[in-house]
């Protein structure tokens, strides 16, 4: 399925796939077992622009369009869910906001660090008592004191903080201003009063670190403000729209990996005197998976295209993320079913893929939140 991809996009997909086949996929089980990303591979990523997909070239990035970025994340997801999630978050949730709203000085300070292959950036939104309800639930505060902001609070389920040279932090800077009372601040992890807690013990995506953060009178300079004061909530919503395209692409990659493993296994495994791929029950699962992956990929590409056209892509992103994440769950389940008992074994990749995909309907807005976003947009349109 080429969706009228340009020759440049097709060539980029081939290059990223070749890299993933050699440097990422063979080590995916090891990453899952050890809980550590393969930094030998990440350090090679700048050559393909993977650590700065949509960062301008002057700061070490690749300056790619959103469809090319989605292609890259899909290929990473096809190879290793943990690596894909950390790289996706790095690009969309940390590099993206700095590119969009950073001052020239902020870009010069952080983007070369982020694109160099030695670090992965982080964005701290979620809190122990605030996931979907960011507007009402965020209690982390930042108060001006002299030439500084003083940050107090905590964040939970944050991706990449132990690898980050900078953690973008959403804080409440005006408790009386509702959604206009939030700001984004650039916080360096070595700041006094900031504690990065050990990684959570998770069901899947074990190589992508998910950590809690505690801010105890963390002092950052006034010029650590990212974008305009009071615009943090709106910046967050824009960032999440872009992130949903990326998580949709990652979901398609996971689904594609499970699908390919299932088809190969079905052609090899014999039962009742013939390959199980010749049994109609198996063929229907394969047909449904092929159909749904194709549809999900098209929805991701459409949302990415709309973003590149400068159009309102919020509904399209929510649809793509919802569709792709739920397809990934269904396809991964069917892949295990096709493998039978072997699918339940850690010796086969579909067991890991099933665990990894489970986050996709939760992170970057749950499926329930995506349905709310879609419904509200549809009702507005009418």
C-alpha positions in Angstrom: 0.0 0.0 0.0 1.7 3.1 -1.2 -1.0 5.8 -0.7 0.6 7.7 -3.6 3.8 8.0 -1.5 6.5 10.0 -3.2 9.6 8.1 -4.4 11.5 9.9 -1.6 9.1 8.6 1.0 9.3 5.0 -0.4 13.1 5.2 -0.4 13.0 6.4 3.2 10.8 3.6 4.2 13.2 1.1 2.7 16.2 2.7 4.4 14.5 2.7 7.8 13.3 -0.9 7.4 16.8 -2.1 6.5 18.2 -0.3 9.6 15.5 -1.8 11.8 16.0 -5.3 10.4 19.7 -5.1 11.2 19.9 -3.0 14.3 16.6 -3.2 16.2 14.5 -6.3 15.4 17.1 -8.9 16.3 17.5 -7.4 19.8 13.8 -6.7 20.6 13.5 -9.8 22.9 16.7 -8.8 24.7 15.4 -5.2 25.2 12.2 -6.6 26.7 14.1 -9.0 29.0 16.7 -6.5 30.2 14.5 -3.4 30.3 17.2 -1.4 28.6 17.2 0.1 25.1 20.0 -0.8 22.7 22.0 2.4 22.7 24.3 1.1 20.0 21.3 1.4 17.6 20.1 4.7 18.9 23.5 6.3 18.5 23.3 5.3 14.8 19.8 6.8 14.3 20.9 10.4 13.5 22.2 9.2 10.2 18.6 8.4 9.2 17.1 11.4 11.0 15.3 9.1 13.5 16.3 11.2 16.5 15.1 14.4 14.9 12.4 13.4 12.4 10.7 16.9 12.1 13.5 19.0 13.6 15.0 21.5 11.1 18.3 20.4 9.6 20.1 23.4 11.1 19.7 21.8 14.5 20.7 18.3 13.4 17.3 17.0 12.4 15.9 15.6 9.2 13.1 18.2 8.6 10.7 15.5 7.4 7.0 15.8 6.6 4.6 14.1 8.9 3.9 11.1 6.6 7.6 10.3 6.5 7.7 10.6 10.3 4.8 8.2 10.6 6.5 5.8 8.2 9.6 5.8 10.4 7.6 5.2 13.7 5.7 2.4 12.0 8.9 0.6 10.9 10.3 1.0 14.4 7.1 -0.4 15.9 7.3 -3.4 13.5 10.8 -4.1 14.9 10.5 -3.3 18.6 7.7 -1.7 20.6 9.9 -0.3 23.4 12.4 1.4 21.0 9.5 2.8 19.0 7.7 4.3 21.9 10.8 6.0 23.4 11.8 7.4 19.9 8.2 8.4 19.2 7.9 10.3 22.5 11.3 11.9 22.1 10.3 13.2 18.7 6.7 14.2 19.1 6.5 15.1 22.8 9.9 16.8 23.4 11.5 17.9 20.1 8.1 18.9 18.7 7.2 21.5 21.3 10.7 23.0 21.3 10.6 23.3 17.5 7.1 24.8 17.6 7.4 27.3 20.5 11.0 27.5 21.5 13.0 30.7 21.3 16.2 30.7 19.1 18.3 30.3 22.3 16.2 27.4 23.5 16.4 25.7 20.2 20.2 26.2 20.0 20.6 24.9 23.5 18.5 21.7 23.4 17.8 20.6 19.8 21.4 19.6 18.9 21.6 17.6 22.2 18.3 15.9 21.4 19.1 15.0 17.8 22.6 13.8 18.5 21.8 10.2 19.4 23.1 10.4 23.0 19.8 11.4 24.6 16.0 10.9 24.3 13.8 13.8 25.4 10.8 13.8 27.7 7.5 15.6 28.4 5.9 15.5 31.8 2.1 15.9 31.7 0.4 13.1 33.6 0.1 13.2 37.4 -0.8 10.5 40.0 -4.3 12.0 40.2 -4.6 13.5 36.7 -4.4 11.5 33.4 -7.3 12.2 31.1 -8.4 15.2 33.2 -5.4 17.4 32.7 -7.4 20.7 32.9 -9.0 19.9 36.2 -6.5 17.5 37.8 -3.0 19.0 37.4 -1.7 20.2 40.7 1.9 20.8 39.9 2.5 24.5 40.3 5.1 27.0 39.1 5.4 30.4 41.0 7.5 33.3 40.0 10.1 34.3 42.6 12.6 37.0 41.5 14.4 35.8 38.4 13.1 32.2 38.7 10.1 29.9 38.6 9.7 27.6 41.6 8.1 24.3 40.7 6.4 22.0 43.2 4.4 18.8 42.5 4.7 15.4 41.0 4.3 13.6 37.6 3.6 10.0 36.9 4.0 7.6 33.9 6.5 9.8 32.2 8.5 8.3 29.3 12.3 8.7 28.9 13.2 11.0 31.9 16.3 9.0 32.8 17.6 9.6 29.2 16.5 13.3 28.9 18.7 16.4 28.8 15.5 18.4 29.3 12.1 17.5 30.6 9.3 19.7 29.4 7.0 20.1 32.4 3.3 21.3 32.4 2.6 23.3 35.5 -0.2 25.5 36.8 1.1 29.1 36.8 -2.2 30.9 37.5 -4.7 28.8 39.6 -7.5 31.2 38.9 -7.3 31.2 35.1 -8.7 27.8 34.2 -7.3 26.4 31.0 -5.4 29.7 30.5 -3.5 29.1 33.7 -1.0 26.5 32.5 2.5 26.9 31.1 5.2 24.7 29.8 8.7 24.9 31.4 12.0 23.5 30.4 13.5 21.6 33.3 16.9 20.0 33.3 17.0 16.7 35.2 20.0 17.7 37.4 18.0 20.6 38.8 18.1 20.7 42.6 14.9 19.4 44.1 14.0 17.2 41.1 13.8 13.5 41.8 13.6 11.0 38.9 12.2 7.8 40.5 13.1 4.3 39.3 11.3 2.9 36.2 7.9 1.4 36.8 7.5 -2.4 36.5 5.2 -2.8 33.5 3.3 -5.4 31.6 5.0 -4.5 28.3 7.2 -1.9 26.6 9.7 -2.8 29.3 12.7 -1.2 27.5 11.1 2.2 27.3 11.5 3.7 30.8 8.3 5.0 32.5 9.0 7.0 35.6 7.6 9.2 38.4 9.0 12.6 39.0 8.9 14.7 42.2 9.5 18.5 42.1 10.4 20.0 45.5 11.0 23.7 45.1 12.7 23.1 41.8 14.1 26.5 40.6 14.5 27.2 36.9 15.1 30.6 35.3 12.3 32.7 34.0 13.5 32.1 30.4 12.8 28.4 30.9 9.3 29.2 29.9 8.4 27.4 26.6 6.1 29.6 24.5 3.8 32.1 26.1 2.8 32.1 29.7 -0.7 30.8 30.1 -0.7 28.8 26.8 0.5 25.5 28.2 -2.8 23.7 28.1 -3.4 24.7 24.5 0.2 23.7 23.6 -0.4 20.4 25.3 -3.6 19.7 23.2 -1.7 20.5 20.0 1.2 18.3 21.0 -1.1 15.4 21.8 -2.8 15.7 18.4 0.5 15.2 16.7 1.4 12.4 19.2 -1.8 10.5 18.3 -0.7 10.3 14.7 2.6 8.8 15.9 1.0 6.4 18.3 -1.4 5.4 15.5 1.7 4.7 13.3 3.3 2.7 16.1 0.2 0.7 16.6 0.2 -0.2 12.8 3.8 -1.3 13.1 3.0 -3.6 16.1 0.0 -5.0 14.2 2.1 -5.5 11.1 4.7 -7.4 13.0 2.1 -9.7 14.7 0.4 -10.3 11.3 3.6 -11.2 9.5 4.6 -13.6 12.3 1.2 -15.2 12.2 1.2 -15.7 8.4 4.6 -17.3 8.4 3.7 -19.6 11.3 0.3 -20.5 9.7 2.1 -21.6 6.5 4.6 -23.7 8.4 2.4 -25.4 11.0 0.5 -28.5 10.0 -2.7 -29.9 11.5 -5.2 -32.4 10.2 -2.9 -33.3 7.3 -2.3 -29.9 5.9 -0.9 -26.5 6.6 -3.1 -24.6 9.0 -3.1 -21.7 6.5 -5.4 -23.9 4.3 -8.1 -24.0 7.0 -10.8 -21.5 6.6 -10.9 -20.5 10.3 -7.3 -19.3 10.0 -7.8 -17.7 6.6 -10.6 -15.5 8.0 -8.3 -14.3 10.8 -5.6 -13.5 8.2 -8.1 -11.7 5.9 -9.5 -9.6 8.7 -6.0 -8.6 9.9 -4.9 -7.7 6.4 -8.0 -5.6 5.9 -7.9 -3.8 9.2 -4.2 -3.0 9.1 -4.6 -1.5 5.6 -7.5 0.6 6.8 -5.7 1.8 9.9 -2.5 2.7 8.0 -4.6 4.8 5.5 -6.2 6.6 8.4 -2.8 7.4 10.0 -1.5 8.6 6.6 -4.6 10.8 6.1 -4.2 12.4 9.5 -0.5 13.0 8.8 -1.3 14.5 5.4 -3.9 16.8 7.0 -1.3 18.0 9.5 1.1 18.7 6.7 -1.6 20.7 4.9 -2.0 22.9 7.9 -5.6 21.8 8.3 -7.4 21.0 11.6 -6.4 17.4 12.0 -7.6 16.8 15.6 -10.6 14.6 14.7 -8.5 12.7 12.1 -5.7 12.1 14.6 -8.2 10.8 17.2 -9.8 8.5 14.6 -6.4 7.2 13.4 -5.2 6.6 16.9 -8.4 4.9 18.0 -8.7 2.7 14.9 -5.0 1.7 14.8 -4.6 0.9 18.5 -7.8 -1.2 18.6 -6.7 -3.0 15.4 -3.3 -3.7 17.0 -5.0 -5.4 19.9 -7.3 -7.5 17.7 -4.5 -8.5 15.3 -2.1 -9.4 18.2 -4.8 -11.5 19.8 -5.5 -13.4 16.5 -1.7 -13.9 16.0 -1.5 -15.6 19.4 -4.6 -17.7 18.5 -3.0 -18.8 15.2 0.2 -19.8 17.1 -1.9 -21.8 19.6 0.1 -22.8 22.7 3.3 -21.4 21.1 1.8 -18.0 21.0 1.7 -18.0 24.8 5.4 -18.7 25.0 8.1 -16.0 25.3 10.0 -17.9 22.7 7.8 -16.4 20.0 7.5 -12.7 19.3 3.7 -12.5 19.3 3.7 -12.9 23.1 5.8 -9.7 23.5 3.9 -7.8 20.8 0.6 -8.6 22.6 1.9 -7.1 25.8 3.5 -4.1 24.1 0.4 -3.1 22.1 -1.8 -3.0 25.3 -0.6 0.5 26.1 -1.7 1.9 22.8 -5.4 2.1 23.8 -4.3 3.9 27.0 -1.5 6.3 26.3 -1.8 9.6 24.6 -5.5 9.6 25.5 -7.5 6.4 26.1 -9.9 5.0 23.5 -12.7 6.4 25.6 -11.2 9.9 25.3 -10.7 9.5 21.6 -14.3 8.7 21.2 -15.2 11.8 23.2 -12.9 14.0 21.0 -14.5 12.5 17.8 -18.0 12.9 19.0 -17.5 16.5 20.0 -16.0 17.3 16.7 -18.8 15.6 14.8 -21.4 17.4 16.9 -19.7 20.8 16.3 -19.7 20.1 12.6 -23.4 19.6 12.6 
